[in-house]
Amino acid sequence: MPKSKLQPYLLCYDISDDKRLSRIHRTAVENGQPIQYSVFLLIKTEEELENLIRELQQEMDPKEDDIRIYPLNNPARVDTLGQPVRPEGIYLIDTEVKVDFANPKRDELE
């Protein structure tokens, strides 16, 4: 995979210290779209992701904190239960699909 190709990732964290939590949350907000309080959608190149990982490693305590980043190989499939987390009209768009989080269906781009 080319290092310049944008890819979707899911960033999740569980931070035990309020001060570190604040810093890591701020970094996550600057780099991704909030899905839930400690879950973020990232759209990054491999190089950008590596830089973000280095930044998060400096901010966390590896003995107390847990940060995970999952690649999303099929971002077009979104299953939600309960109240939608995105307002209507917010879409994830890549070259193949559009995902409306208020009504998660796979639609072809027009």
C-alpha positions as CSV (number, residue, x, y, z in Angstrom):
1,M,0.0,0.0,0.0
2,P,1.4,3.4,-0.9
3,K,2.3,5.6,2.1
4,S,0.3,8.5,0.5
5,K,-3.0,6.6,0.2
6,L,-5.7,7.7,2.7
7,Q,-7.1,4.9,4.8
8,P,-9.8,4.8,7.5
9,Y,-8.9,3.7,11.0
10,L,-10.8,3.5,14.3
11,L,-9.0,5.0,17.3
12,C,-10.2,3.9,20.8
13,Y,-8.7,4.7,24.2
14,D,-9.1,4.1,27.9
15,I,-7.0,6.5,29.9
16,S,-6.7,6.3,33.7
17,D,-5.4,9.8,34.5
18,D,-7.6,12.9,33.9
19,K,-4.6,15.1,32.8
20,R,-3.4,12.5,30.3
21,L,-7.0,11.9,29.2
22,S,-7.5,15.6,28.4
23,R,-4.3,15.7,26.3
24,I,-5.0,12.5,24.4
25,H,-8.7,13.5,23.8
26,R,-7.5,16.8,22.4
27,T,-5.1,15.0,20.1
28,A,-7.8,12.6,19.0
29,V,-10.2,15.5,18.3
30,E,-7.5,17.3,16.2
31,N,-6.9,14.2,14.1
32,G,-10.3,12.5,13.8
33,Q,-14.0,12.6,13.9
34,P,-15.6,11.6,17.2
35,I,-17.9,8.6,17.0
36,Q,-18.3,8.2,20.8
37,Y,-16.5,9.9,23.7
38,S,-13.4,7.8,23.4
39,V,-13.8,6.4,19.9
40,F,-12.7,8.3,16.8
41,L,-12.7,7.8,13.0
42,L,-9.4,8.7,11.5
43,I,-8.7,9.1,7.7
44,K,-4.9,9.1,7.5
45,T,-2.1,8.1,5.2
46,E,0.3,5.5,6.7
47,E,2.9,8.2,7.3
48,E,0.3,10.4,9.1
49,L,-0.8,7.5,11.2
50,E,2.8,6.7,12.2
51,N,3.3,10.3,13.3
52,L,0.0,10.2,15.3
53,I,1.1,7.0,17.0
54,R,4.4,8.5,18.0
55,E,2.6,11.6,19.4
56,L,0.1,9.4,21.4
57,Q,3.0,7.3,22.8
58,Q,4.6,10.4,24.2
59,E,1.3,11.4,25.9
60,M,0.3,8.1,27.4
61,D,1.5,5.9,30.3
62,P,1.9,2.4,28.8
63,K,1.5,0.8,32.2
64,E,-1.9,2.4,32.9
65,D,-3.4,3.4,29.6
66,D,-4.8,1.6,26.6
67,I,-4.9,3.1,23.1
68,R,-5.9,1.0,20.1
69,I,-6.1,1.8,16.4
70,Y,-7.9,-0.6,14.1
71,P,-7.8,-0.4,10.3
72,L,-11.2,-0.4,8.7
73,N,-11.0,-2.6,5.7
74,N,-14.7,-2.2,4.8
75,P,-15.8,1.2,6.0
76,A,-18.9,1.0,3.8
77,R,-20.5,-1.4,6.2
78,V,-21.8,0.4,9.3
79,D,-24.1,-1.3,11.8
80,T,-25.5,0.9,14.5
81,L,-27.8,0.0,17.4
82,G,-29.8,2.6,19.3
83,Q,-29.6,6.4,18.8
84,P,-27.5,7.5,15.8
85,V,-24.2,9.2,16.8
86,R,-24.1,11.5,13.8
87,P,-26.6,14.2,12.9
88,E,-28.5,13.7,9.6
89,G,-26.5,14.8,6.5
90,I,-23.1,13.7,7.8
91,Y,-21.4,11.3,5.4
92,L,-18.3,9.3,5.1
93,I,-17.2,9.3,1.5
94,D,-14.5,7.4,-0.3
95,T,-14.2,6.6,-4.0
96,E,-16.7,3.8,-3.8
97,V,-19.4,4.4,-1.2
98,K,-21.3,6.9,0.8
99,V,-22.3,6.1,4.4
100,D,-25.1,8.1,6.0
101,F,-24.7,7.5,9.8
102,A,-28.3,8.6,10.5
103,N,-29.5,5.9,8.1
104,P,-26.6,3.5,7.6
105,K,-27.0,1.9,4.1
106,R,-24.5,1.4,1.4
107,D,-25.2,3.7,-1.5
108,E,-23.3,4.2,-4.8
109,L,-21.9,7.6,-5.3
110,E,-23.7,9.7,-7.8
